[in-house]
Amino acid sequence: MHPDDLYRLAWADDPRISPDGSRAAFTAWRLDRDENDYAAAIWLVPLDGSAEPRQLTAGSKADAAPRWSPDGKRLAFVSNSDGKVKQLYVIPVGGGEPLRLTELDEDVTEAAWSPDGTRLAFSSRVRDPDYDEEDDKRRRPRRFSRLQFKFDSEGWTGDRRRHLFTVAADGSAPATQLTHGDFEDRYPTWSPDGNKLAFISSRQKDWDIDLVSHIYVVDADGGEPEQLTEGEASYAAPSWSPDGSTIACYFSPGGYDFPHHGQIAVIDATGGPHRLLTTSLDLNCSPYPEIREPVWDGDSLLFVVEAGGNNHLYRVRADGSAAPEVVLGGELWVSGFDLAGGELVHCAATPTEPAELFRGERRLTQVTSSFTAEVEPVGAERFTATSSDGSEVDAWVMRPQGFEEGRRYPVLLNIHGGPFAQYGNRFFDEFQVYTAAGYVVLFANPRGSSGYSEEWGRAINGPVEGGPGWGTRDYEDLMAVVDEALERFDFCDPDRLGVMGGSYGGYMTSWIIGHTDRFRAACSERSVNNFLVEGGSADIGWAFKGTFGAHWFEAPEAYLKHSPSTYAENITTPLLILHSEEDLRCPIAHAEELFAILRLLRREVELVRFPAESHELTRSGSPMHRVMRFEVILEWFDRYLQPAKTRAREKISAEA
């Protein structure tokens, strides 16, 4: 896969089964080269294999999030076909023109049908009236009293809070706002009788700094929300049982102590204490990115679990009478699923193929066929490395495309973000681009990663209240992966090692080259380089107390001790620093500071800034910028690890 092949990518997502179980709707995504954007269409496919999938919506822009009406005759979906904002539409399943239901200033999200099919609930941000002034030089200043006033990829949120709405499914009336105030309201779900909506919010006095969230219910016609759950806890994605007696949800302990595994919990629909159903797994039952709410299957619940580099589908009885059991396992990455009418479908990816839709073992779609017909993805081989203290670390190696026995190749160690996240058995465009460029790709799940025990995920907490902190055991684990790969795979060239990563992976890249000179080149992207910068300037930087054990202003020495820029004078490895100018998760000051230090020290360093991009550049940034990023990274590593390729390009350029 070459950088320009990014435009060939396509994948299936967000499957939903019709109430009678006869067919599934799903979203087919692609990258639009001409529009430099993402496009999607809603498709339908019969589950019995009696016909090929058919496209239902135009897909000229992004038509997504299909949701069946209770009678199975209509589909609701969101689309930005009429502008930049995603509005809510309804379309007959048999075909025809979609009916637009909303005229809002912000995207419609989380749409859900009422049980009688007459209304839909959804969430959307509500702008302050000052947004009507389009000239920023005349606009009144923003005034915030809550710490949560901005969020990466969403911008300012303190003057455009998210609230719940309902709208008539026949388009006979404009949308009605149900919740109000200086709060963030999400995940609307209807009670089976259609009288109430459950949702997630934080509405206590200091909600913006307490790090808790609770389940509330509100009358479907509006009114004062009622809080169902209590305590220092975080609830998410409520899901009402068919009989209306119970609400399932995701649960994790709240407050400044994380990471913890997300658990599946149930509460009585009238309130009261929660009951955890999944503690026996000791695995994270709330993957990121979020997939969907727990799905009821009679008296059981379906949900996705991170498991050692895989995403598996599990089932657990809602009364807790039996341990959770695997429904879909193996070396695969479940990215979506649905159950209705006695049928179960799922979307899943592997290292060599983006996500497709399946019913059991049978593949229902060929969304990715145009990509795989032109590109030959490389597979990943799992191996285990032993860290300095004897801990076993899951790792993978990918051989270069066109691999030849007897040759040695340059190696790129890739480090995931998070750190409470995992690499594993899914398609990753970045790895395919690097292998096509002649690199061995190494990746791993060091301590701090999700997908393993909670102890593993919390192993790098600290240092203020126990634990060693970032850059300790994780560093040892990653170095052990490199050592094991060099010993096990003779095609890995020990003299041509590169290291790279984004976010926490960028942090580890900056940290690693400040503590060893074994790598010939490095690329640190959207990194935290100075935790004192992060604490007060990032959208959630102040929450690092949850891992450090104290705020940055309470323990500045500890924060500096674990900041890569503290060790910048030790960096002799040529470093490429990539950052987005609108990154609110790790503000660009991190890149600027490290670049300034290294330039003043006359080290080999280059700063590349991407305008109009957020922390999510590599996942949802403009396709053109994503291609440019690949080109910059390959040119950088080729310069130091494959100089012959660089000289060849220079020669061709000179001749031209």
Secondary structure, 3 states (H helix, E strand, C coil): CCHHHHHHCEEEEEEEECCCCCEEEEEEEEEECCCCEEEEEEEEEECCCCCCCEECCCCCCEEEEEEECCCCCEEEEEECCCCCCCEEEEEECCCCCCEECCCCCCCCEEEEECCCCCEEEEEEECCCHHHHCCCCCCCCCCCCCCCCCEECCCEECCCCCEEEEEEECCCCCCCEECCCCCCCCEEEEECCCCCEEEEEECCCCCHHHHCCEEEEEEECCCCCCEECCCCCEEEEEEEECCCCCEEEEEEEECCCCCCCCCEEEEEECCCCCCEECCHHHCCCCCCCCCCCCCEEECCEEEEEEEECCEEEEEEEECCCCCCCEEEECCCCEEEEEEEECCEEEEEEEECCEEEEEEECCEECCCCCHHHHCCCCCCCCEEEEEECCCCCEEEEEEECCCCCCCCCCEEEEEEECCCCCCCCCCCCCHHHHHHHHCCCEEEEECCCCCCCCCHHHHCCCCCCCCCCCCCCCHHHHHHHHHHHHHHHHCCCEEEEEEEEEEECHHHHHHHHHHCCCCCCCEEEEECCCCCHHHHHHHCCCHHHHHHHHCCCCCCCHHHHHHCCHHHHHHHCCCCEEEEEECCCCCCCCHHHHHHHHHHHHCCCCEEEEEECCCCCCHHHHCCHHHHHHHHHHHHHHHHHHHCHHHHHHHHHHHHHC
